[in-house]
Amino acid sequence: MRNFHLSIAVFVCACMGLSGMAAFGAAQDADLAKVIAGSWRTPAAVARDPARHPAEELTFLGITPTQTVVEIWPSGGYWTEILAPYLHDRGTYYAAGLPRSLGDRAAKAEENFRAKLDSNKGIYGNVRLTEFGKDVGAIAPPGSADLIVTFRNLHNWVEAGWADQAMVTFYKALKPGGILGIEDHRAPADRPQDPEAKSGYVRQDYAINLARKAGFEFVGASEINANPKDSKDYAEGVWTLPPTLTLGDKDRAKYVAIGEADNFVLKFRKPPR
């Protein structure tokens, strides 16, 4: 069906000409803009939009409302508030959370996430819940996903020592030609990569090589979440900066002025058959 829709889109664009294609793209963008402006989104999430650039990032990754999309570790649901309604009618959204087997913290996170979904079933009623962990990889049926996205999680898998395994899991879940999008905190290119990523930062080239080892093709990088003010040398790592501000009131104004971390956004493709 996906190829059928693509063929129709190409035919429509060919008939419409360049100006028609611009209008067609604008209509697609309007769908995303509508959900980003949705009244169901929490004020805390909306406040982070200037730093996270949700419309630009998802557009870069090529999302469409008819896709099957898997989000890895949705946490508090910043992206769920956008992806669930965007995909509600014509697409499929899998939210692959922490396995409950990891302990009380993971179980509590799942309970909180389920409570969020239950709070507005008109928006979140079609979300499909799965799990993702070192030994739990059924994030979606094999070869079913058009797009897998993970936001600021890669450093956790590097620290835990199974980032390679994570990439293999993503590769298996994607359709041939499917896209993997990775966002994370960018470590300085002139310093060796900490194999445990204790600061929360990962070198961009290191992330690219991890995906390539699993068989992915590197498509490109976006600088939409770059932040040159981030010096990346804090005693408490990236969590010194917003939104965590782990130092509390100590030098709070300084870190708020820096803003959220310098983040890379990387796009990979599973090769077509």
Protein Blocks (a to p, Z undefined) as FASTA:
>chain_A
ZZmmmmmmmmmmmmnommlmmmmmmmmmmmmmmmmmpmkbcfklmmmmmmnommlmmmmn
opafkbccddehklnommmmmmmmmmmmmmccddddddfklojklmmmmmmmmmmmmmom
mlmmmpccddddfklccfbcehkafbdcdehklmmmmmnopmmmmmmmmmmmpcghiacd
dddddddfkbccdfklmnopacfklmmmmmmmnopacfbdcfklgcfklnolafkljmlp
cfklmnomnoklmmmmnopcdddddddddddZZ
